[in-house]
Amino acid sequence: MGYSQFLNMIPEATLVAILIIAFVADFASSKNGRRTWFNPLMCLLLLVQTVVSFLQKDPTTAFGGMYVTTAAANVMKTILAAGTLVVVIQARQWLSREDTAFKEGEFYMLVVSTLLGMNMMMSSGHFLMFFLGLEMASVPMACLVALDKYRHNSAEASAKYILTATFSSGVMLYGISMLYGATGQLYFDDFTTVLGKEHLALSIVGLVFFFSGLGFKISLVPFHFWTADTYQGAPTTITGYLSVISKGAAAFALCIILMKVFAPMIQYWEYLLYIVIVLSITIANLFAIRQKELKRFMAFSSISQAGYIMLAVVGANQHGVAALSYYVLVYVAANLAVFTVIGTVEENNSGRTDMRAYDGFYSKNPKLAFLMTLSLFSLAGIPPFAGMFSKFFVFMAAAEQGSTLAYIVVFVALINTVVSLYYYLLIVKAMYIRSAENPLPTFRTDAGTRIALAICTAGIMLFGIFSCIYDWIFAAAA
């Protein structure tokens, strides 16, 4: 084994280089007061990371098959790197506060560290490599949630996140140990020849434990209890990052492992998947209707969206992988736009994130209200926005399975789409129809917020129009 194998891990090697640059830049300038150059530097580096991930097309392996990357994994790495870039752009206003500016370097290093862990997780060919990648993403994420520990219950949110993450990791590792005991294997490629032929009961229990552990990371019902409290207590920028980037990486990894490792046991895990999808979409929608705090509202929205994302896995084919990746791409654009608006309103309205703060929002800030509406309509799947196409593709991928149960699950998801439109319209009603005694005054957004919203809005409007984007994802999924 030589160091040349690191050349097969270019996206990960680039992230390590970015991490070192961020550390050195922060260490060398920590006493220089306001560092207006730091955020543009990190944006430039993450833009380079996005381009590097996009240019990686050929499948590669390293370290005896423990690291295995494919064109589909590189597409997801590109999507997540682009999403991280948007998060860093819109974080500029939050990081310019006096109580946050001195933590700017830590924020960048933790964000890059989580992205590195997610990349390793998606490119793993071995269960131990997968688990290490998952922990590399989870531990820095807990630090990010607690970054604002003296404000907005951030410490409590981090405690709940780290406790549930620790529990889910233990459950997952227990499941992996059962799978190893049943098969004597940990390499993904070796499982298809031995899984389910002996010790079937132990293999099934290992599958359930593994699925449960990763279900915590994706916030699937009934593993979702940490989500609302963590989303509400974490800084809004971190909440946006947690809701899309980590969810997309975990969903993609689960999709690939179910299709690649557990293919011989599809008759068992497809029923588990049906139950979790229906529960996630339905229960999350019902709870979202009752929410009055917008970040908790978006938490239940993200649980429902996780159910739609996993709907693509039902088909267990190329269409499913492509539909999942495309859904994550559109979800990144729409959800980050919503959280950018929430963060901006929070910074200009004494930290308020309750829904009543948006009463009469259109009369004072029509542009932000309009962009918020576009994003919510995309999340709901309203045409002609990209969210409609993403839902259509996951429905088609699930329907290709061909069974009666699959059609029933798709029908339930369609009914829930109407329910989701109702609760997204509650925010639109507050902005356009309800009047407020003390409406939020007109304010001017900073350059970072405007750039982030412009990128997200362009994605919402264009991803569903340019078919070349889905063709690129579909070709990679082959």
N, C-alpha and C positions, 0 to 999 in steps of 0.2 A: 504494500500500500504506500503510494507516494503522495506528496502534496499536490501533484498535478491533478488529482481527482477533484480538488476544489474548483478547478476550471470548468467542471461539469455542473457547478452550482453557482452560476454567474449571478442570478437575481439575489441569492442569499449572500454571496460574497459582497455584492454592491451594498446591501443593507448593512453589513458589518462595517464597511468603509464609511457609510453615512453615520453610523453610530459613533465611530471613532472621531470623525470630523465634528460632530455635535458636541462630544465630550470635550475635545480640545478647545473648541471655540468658546464653550461655556466656562471652562476652567480659566482660560486666558483673559476673559473679559468680564468676569463676575463682579468686579469692583468698578466697572466703568459707567454705572448708572443706566440710563435708557439706552438700549441697544436696538436701534431702529433697523439695523441691517440683519439681525438674526433671523427674523421671520422670512424675509425674502430669500436668504441663503438656504434655509430649510425647504422652502417651496421649490427652489431651483433643484436641489438635490433629489427631492421626491419626484419632480418632473423627469429627471434623468432615470430614476428608478422605474418609473412607469414606462418610459421608452425602452429601457433594457429588458423589462419583462415582456413587452410587446414583441420585441425582435427575437426572443427565444422561441423557436418553433419546433426544433428537432428534439425527440425524446432522448433523455440521457439517464445514466445510472452512475452511482458512486458508492464506494465503501461496501462492496460485495452485494449490492442490491438493496441495502438499507435505505438509500436515497434513490428514488425513482420519480422522474418528472415526465409529464406528457404534454402534448399541445393543449389539451383541455385544462390541465393544471396551470399552464402558463397564461392562458386566457383569464382564469380566475385571479391569478397573481396580478395581472395587469389591471383588472377591475378594482381589486382591493387597494392597489397602490394609488390608482387615480382617486378613489374615495378618500384615502388617507391624505392625499394632497389637498382635496377640498376641505377636509377637517382642519388642517393646519392653516389654510388660507383664512377660513372664517374664525379661527381661534385668536386672530391678531387683536381684536378689540378686547376680548376677555383677558388676554395676557398683558395688555397694556395697563391694567389696573395696578394701583400701588401695592395692594396686598397679594398680587399674583405675579408681578413682573420678575421678582427675584427667583421664581420657580420655573421660568420659561425654559431654561436648559433641561431641567428634569422632565418637563412635559415632552419635549422633543425626543429625548432619549428613551423614555418609556413607550412612547408611541411607536418608534422605530423598532424597539425590542419586541413589542407585541406583534408587529407585522412580520418580523423575522420568525417568531414562533409559529405564526399561522402559515407562513410559506413552508417551513419544515414539516408541519403537520399535513399539509396537502400533498407534499412530495415524498411522504414516507412509504417505504415498501416493507416495513417491519413494525410490529406492534410496539416495541420499545422505542423506536425512533418516533413513532406517532405520539406516544405518551409524553416523551420529552418535549416534542414540539408543542403539544397542548399545554404543558406546564410553563414553557417559555412564553406562551401567550397569556396564560391566566394570571400568573404572579404579577407581572408589570401592570396588567389591567386592574388588579386590586389596588395597586399603588396609585394609578390614575384616578380611580373612583374616590380615593381618600386625599387627593391633591389639595382640595379646598377644605381641609378638615375643621377649620374654625368657622365655617359658614354653611348654612343650608343642610345640616345633618349629613355632611359628607362622610364623617367618620363612622356613623351608624350604618350608612349605605355600604361602606367598604367592609365593615365587620360582617354584615349579612352576606355580602358577595363572597368573601374569602371563606366563610364557614360553609356555605353551600358548594363552593368550588372544591374545597377540601373533601367534603363528603362525596361529591360526584366523582372526583378523581379516585377516591378509595373504592367506590362501587365499580368504576370502570376497570381499575387495576385488578380487582377481585375477579371480574368477568374475564379479563385477559388470562389470568392464571388458570381459570377453569378451562378455557379454550386450549391453553398449552397442555394442561393435564389430559385433555381428551384427544389431542392430535400429536403432541410432541413437537409442534411447529410454531414459529412466530413470524416467519416470512409470509407475506400475503400470497405470493405465487404458489406456495406449497399447500395452501389450505384446500384448494379446489379438488385435489386428488384424495384427500383423507377425511375431510370434514363430513360428519354425519354417517360415516360407514361404521364406526365403532363409538361406544360411549355417547349415544345420541342424546340421552337425557342431560348429561353434563354439558354437551355442546349447546343445547337449547338454553340451559340456565346461563351459560357464559354469554350467549348472544343477547339474552334479555338484560343482563347486568351491563354489558358493554353499551347497548342501546340506551339504557337508562342513564348511564354516566354522561353520554354525549347529549342526551335529551336535555339535561340541565344546562349545558352550554348554549343550546339553541333556543331555550325557553319554551319547550313543548309542554303542553299539559299532559300529565299532572306534575311536571318537574319545573313549574314556572313560578313558584311562590316567592322567590327572591326578587323577581323582575321589577315589580312596581315600586317597591321600597328603594331598590338600588337606583333605578332610573330617576326617581324623585330627589334622592339625596345627593347624587353625583352632580358635579358641574355640568351645565347643559351641553357644552362642547364634548365632554367625555361621554355623556349619555347618547349623543348622536353617533359618536364613534363606536360605542358598545352595541348600539342597536343595529348597525348595518355591517360593519367590517368583521367583527368577530362572529356574528351570526352567519354571514355568508361563507366564511372559511370553514366553520364547523359543519354547516349543511352540506357543502361540497364534499368534505372529507367523509361524512357519513354516507352520502350517496355513492361515492366510489367504493368504499369498504363493503357496503351491502351488496353492490353489484359484482365486485371482484372477489372478495373473500367469502362472503356468505351466499354466493350464488347457488350452491348445492342445497341450501336450506330456505329457498325462497318461499316454499309453501308454508313456512312458519312465520317469517318476518313480515310477509306482505299483510297478514291479518293484524299483526301488531301495529304496522304502519297505518292501516285503515282506521283503527281505533284512535290512535294518537292524533291523526289528522283531523278527524271529525270533532274530537274533544277540543283540540287546540283552537280551531276556527270558531266553533259554536260558543264555547265557554268564554273565550276572550272577547268575542263580539258582545255578548250579553253583559259582561262586566264593564266593557268600555262605555256602554250607554250610561252607566251610573256615575261615571267619573266627573268631578268638577275641577280637578287639578290637571293641567294640560300635560305635564310630563308623565303622570300616572296614566292618563288617557292614551298617550303614545306608547306606553309600556304594553298595555293590553292590545293596542293596534299591532305592535311588533310581534306579540305572541300569535295573533291571528295570521299575520303575514308569514310567520314561520311555518304555520300549517299549510299555507298555499305553496310555499317553497318546497316542502316535502312532498306535496302532491305530484311534483315532477318525477319523484323517485319511483312511483308506482309502476310506471312503464318499464323500468329497468333496462333501458336501451339508449341508443344514441340521441333520440329525440328528448328523452328525459334529462340527460346531462346538459344538452344544449338549452332546453327550456329552463332548467334550474339556473344556469349561468346567466342567461338573458334576464330572468326575473330578478336576480341579485343586482345586475347592472342597473336596471330601471329603478329598483327599490333604493339603491344607493343614492341616485339622483333625487328622487322624490322625498325620501325621508330626511336626507341632509338639508334639503331646502326648508322643510318644516322646522327642523331644529335650529337652523340659522335664523329664521324669523323669531322663534321662541327665545333664543339667546339674545337677539337684538332688543326685543321688547323687555326682556328681563333686565338688561343693562340700563335701559332708559326709563324704567318704571319701578325703581326701588326694589328690584329683585322679585317682582310678582310673576308667578307662572300659573295662576288660577285662570279659569276660563272667563270669569267676569272682567278680567283686565282687558279683554278683547271686545267688549261692548262698544259699538260705535267706532271700531278701529278704522273702517273704510273712510269715514268722514275726515279723519285727520291724517291718515297714512295710506292713501289709496293704492300706491304702487306695491307696498309690502302686503297689503290685504289681497291684492290681485294675485301676486305670486304665491301666497299662502293657499289661495283657492285652487290655483292650477295644480299645486303639489298634492293637495288633499284629493282632488278629483282623479289624479293619476293613481294614488294609493287605492282609491275605491274602484278603479278600473273603468272609468268613464271615457268613452271615445270622444275625440280622436287622440287622446294622450297615450303615451307609451305604456302606461299601466294596463290599459285595455288589452294591448297586444301580449304583454307578459302573462296576464291571466289566461288569455286564449291559448297560448302555447303550453302552459302547464296543464290546462284542462285537456287539450288534445293528447299530450304525452300520457296522461293518466288513462284516458279513454282507449288508447291503443292497447292497453293490457287486455281488453276484450271481455272481461268477466262481468257478471251481473253486479257483484259487489263494487267493482271499480266504477261502473256507471252510477251506482247509488251514491258513492262518495263524491263523485263529480257533481251530481245533482245537489247534494247537501252544500257543497262549496258554492255552487251558483246561487242558492237561496241565501246563503250567508253574505254573498256579495251585495245583495240588496240591503241587508241589515247594516253592513259596514257603511254603505252610502248614507244611511240615515244618521249614524252617529258622526260621520265626517261633516255632514251638513249642519250639525249642531254648532260647530265652530264657524261655519260660513254664516249661519243665522246670527250669531253673536256679532260678527264683524260688520254685516251689512244691514241688519234689521233692528236688532236691539239697540236701544239708546242708553247712554251712561250719564250719571250725574256729574262725574268728574272724568271725562274721557282722557285717554292718553294723549298728551300734546304732540304736535308735529315735531319730528326730529330728523336729523340727517344721518344716514348710515355712513360708516367708515368705508374706506376703499376695499378692505379685505372682505367685508360683508357683501358689498356690491359685486365683487368678482366671483365670490362663491355662489351667490344667487344667480348670476348670469350663467355660470357653468351648469348648475343644476337645472335651471329653466331650459337651457338649450338641450340638455339631455332628455327632459320630459317631453319636449316638443319634437325632437328629431329622431330619437332612438326608434320610434315606431314608424317613421316615414322611410328612412334609409334602410332598405332590406339588406344591404351589404354588411351591416353590423351583425344581423342574425346569421347571415350566410357564413361570416367569419367564425362565429361561435360554433355553428353547426358543423362546419368542416373540421374544426379542432376537436370536437366531441367524437369524431369517428375513430 
